[in-house]
Amino acid sequence: MPRPIINHEKLGNHDEIIAICPANVFEKENGKIVVKRPEDCIGCRACEANAPEGAVKVVDD
């Protein structure tokens, strides 16, 4: 099952990953982007492609 992991230091304020995710996995909480629904990740890796290098990584568990 794919699951995104966020490196907050590298991600910063790149909120576009929230909108780009077709599965609506991300949300903003207390000023930080969080993986709210990891079980909904479809492994498309759009978040990886649209975030700074190394800021988001999709791993397969």
GROMACS elastic network, one bead per residue, 0.5 to 0.9 nm:
[ bonds ]
;  ai    aj funct       b0    kb
    1    39     6  0.77999   500
    1    41     6  0.80104   500
    1    42     6  0.81567   500
    1    43     6  0.80556   500
    1    59     6  0.81816   500
    1    60     6  0.53337   500
    1    61     6  0.52480   500
    2    38     6  0.79846   500
    2    39     6  0.80271   500
    2    40     6  0.88521   500
    2    41     6  0.60829   500
    2    42     6  0.65697   500
    2    43     6  0.52227   500
    2    44     6  0.89912   500
    2    58     6  0.62375   500
    2    59     6  0.54743   500
    2    61     6  0.62055   500
    3    35     6  0.87522   500
    3    38     6  0.55616   500
    3    39     6  0.72693   500
    3    40     6  0.86123   500
    3    41     6  0.61027   500
    3    42     6  0.83917   500
    3    43     6  0.72840   500
    3    57     6  0.82405   500
    3    58     6  0.53464   500
    3    59     6  0.53325   500
    3    60     6  0.62188   500
    3    61     6  0.72100   500
    4    25     6  0.86600   500
    4    35     6  0.70466   500
    4    38     6  0.68347   500
    4    41     6  0.74492   500
    4    43     6  0.82404   500
    4    45     6  0.84253   500
    4    47     6  0.82352   500
    4    48     6  0.86076   500
    4    56     6  0.65575   500
    4    57     6  0.55459   500
    4    59     6  0.62295   500
    4    60     6  0.87877   500
    5    34     6  0.89926   500
    5    35     6  0.74966   500
    5    55     6  0.82947   500
    5    56     6  0.56418   500
    5    57     6  0.52712   500
    5    58     6  0.61454   500
    5    59     6  0.74283   500
    6     9     6  0.88171   500
    6    10     6  0.84758   500
    6    11     6  0.72684   500
    6    33     6  0.82456   500
    6    34     6  0.74982   500
    6    35     6  0.76968   500
    6    54     6  0.85803   500
    6    55     6  0.58574   500
    6    57     6  0.66698   500
    6    58     6  0.88581   500
    7    10     6  0.56254   500
    7    11     6  0.60913   500
    7    12     6  0.87423   500
    7    54     6  0.72082   500
    7    56     6  0.61322   500
    7    57     6  0.82751   500
    8    12     6  0.59671   500
    8    13     6  0.88622   500
    8    32     6  0.78091   500
    8    33     6  0.79564   500
    8    55     6  0.68216   500
    8    56     6  0.85913   500
    9    12     6  0.59669   500
    9    55     6  0.75785   500
   10    51     6  0.87172   500
   10    52     6  0.67259   500
   10    53     6  0.77341   500
   10    54     6  0.68547   500
   10    56     6  0.84114   500
   11    14     6  0.59866   500
   11    15     6  0.87784   500
   11    33     6  0.86179   500
   11    51     6  0.66146   500
   11    52     6  0.62981   500
   11    53     6  0.86156   500
   11    54     6  0.81944   500
   11    56     6  0.72680   500
   12    15     6  0.84733   500
   12    32     6  0.82707   500
   12    33     6  0.87271   500
   12    52     6  0.89226   500
   12    55     6  0.84407   500
   13    16     6  0.86370   500
   13    31     6  0.86848   500
   13    32     6  0.78216   500
   13    33     6  0.80128   500
   14    17     6  0.66911   500
   14    18     6  0.86370   500
   14    33     6  0.85368   500
   14    50     6  0.85998   500
   14    51     6  0.66508   500
   14    52     6  0.81212   500
   15    18     6  0.56917   500
   15    19     6  0.74502   500
   15    28     6  0.81662   500
   15    33     6  0.72136   500
   15    51     6  0.89262   500
   16    19     6  0.53324   500
   16    20     6  0.60436   500
   16    21     6  0.86542   500
   16    47     6  0.84677   500
   16    50     6  0.73787   500
   16    51     6  0.79494   500
   17    21     6  0.60501   500
   17    26     6  0.74700   500
   17    33     6  0.87569   500
   17    46     6  0.76732   500
   17    47     6  0.51815   500
   17    48     6  0.83722   500
   17    50     6  0.64408   500
   17    51     6  0.67501   500
   18    21     6  0.57860   500
   18    22     6  0.89911   500
   18    24     6  0.69838   500
   18    25     6  0.75121   500
   18    26     6  0.52001   500
   18    27     6  0.62691   500
   18    28     6  0.80204   500
   18    33     6  0.78154   500
   18    47     6  0.80898   500
   19    22     6  0.77959   500
   19    24     6  0.76487   500
   19    26     6  0.84392   500
   20    23     6  0.89713   500
   20    24     6  0.84036   500
   20    46     6  0.66834   500
   20    47     6  0.68711   500
   20    50     6  0.78821   500
   21    24     6  0.54373   500
   21    25     6  0.66411   500
   21    26     6  0.74508   500
   21    41     6  0.87012   500
   21    44     6  0.85171   500
   21    45     6  0.85705   500
   21    46     6  0.64005   500
   21    47     6  0.63952   500
   22    25     6  0.80409   500
   22    41     6  0.87423   500
   22    42     6  0.84580   500
   22    44     6  0.84927   500
   22    46     6  0.83596   500
   23    26     6  0.86147   500
   23    37     6  0.87492   500
   23    40     6  0.60489   500
   23    41     6  0.60493   500
   23    42     6  0.68350   500
   24    27     6  0.79181   500
   24    36     6  0.85984   500
   24    37     6  0.75606   500
   24    40     6  0.76226   500
   24    41     6  0.81210   500
   25    34     6  0.85226   500
   25    35     6  0.58988   500
   25    36     6  0.57510   500
   25    38     6  0.60084   500
   25    39     6  0.81293   500
   25    40     6  0.62059   500
   25    41     6  0.61890   500
   26    33     6  0.65919   500
   26    34     6  0.56238   500
   26    36     6  0.53603   500
   26    37     6  0.68516   500
   26    38     6  0.83022   500
   27    32     6  0.82331   500
   27    33     6  0.56306   500
   27    34     6  0.55354   500
   27    35     6  0.66611   500
   27    36     6  0.60051   500
   27    37     6  0.87346   500
   28    31     6  0.60749   500
   28    32     6  0.53130   500
   28    34     6  0.59708   500
   28    35     6  0.87922   500
   28    36     6  0.87097   500
   29    32     6  0.53181   500
   29    33     6  0.62765   500
   29    34     6  0.66784   500
   30    33     6  0.84042   500
   33    36     6  0.88232   500
   34    37     6  0.89682   500
   35    38     6  0.59387   500
   36    39     6  0.89445   500
   37    40     6  0.56245   500
   37    41     6  0.73651   500
   38    41     6  0.54826   500
   39    42     6  0.84718   500
   41    44     6  0.79055   500
   41    58     6  0.89583   500
   42    45     6  0.82950   500
   43    46     6  0.83284   500
   43    58     6  0.68395   500
   43    59     6  0.83738   500
   43    60     6  0.82686   500
   44    47     6  0.80712   500
   44    48     6  0.89423   500
   44    58     6  0.87667   500
   45    48     6  0.51744   500
   45    49     6  0.64331   500
   45    50     6  0.87868   500
   45    56     6  0.89074   500
   45    57     6  0.79632   500
   45    58     6  0.64611   500
   46    49     6  0.50980   500
   46    50     6  0.61607   500
   46    51     6  0.85837   500
   47    50     6  0.52768   500
   47    51     6  0.60297   500
   47    56     6  0.65301   500
   47    57     6  0.80302   500
   47    58     6  0.83392   500
   48    51     6  0.54838   500
   48    52     6  0.77985   500
   48    53     6  0.75752   500
   48    54     6  0.77302   500
   48    55     6  0.73374   500
   48    56     6  0.51272   500
   48    57     6  0.58690   500
   48    58     6  0.71741   500
   49    52     6  0.79698   500
   49    53     6  0.81360   500
   49    56     6  0.86172   500
   50    53     6  0.87685   500
   50    56     6  0.89846   500
   51    54     6  0.78742   500
   51    55     6  0.60487   500
   51    56     6  0.65348   500
   52    55     6  0.54828   500
   52    56     6  0.78116   500
   53    56     6  0.76141   500
   54    57     6  0.66068   500
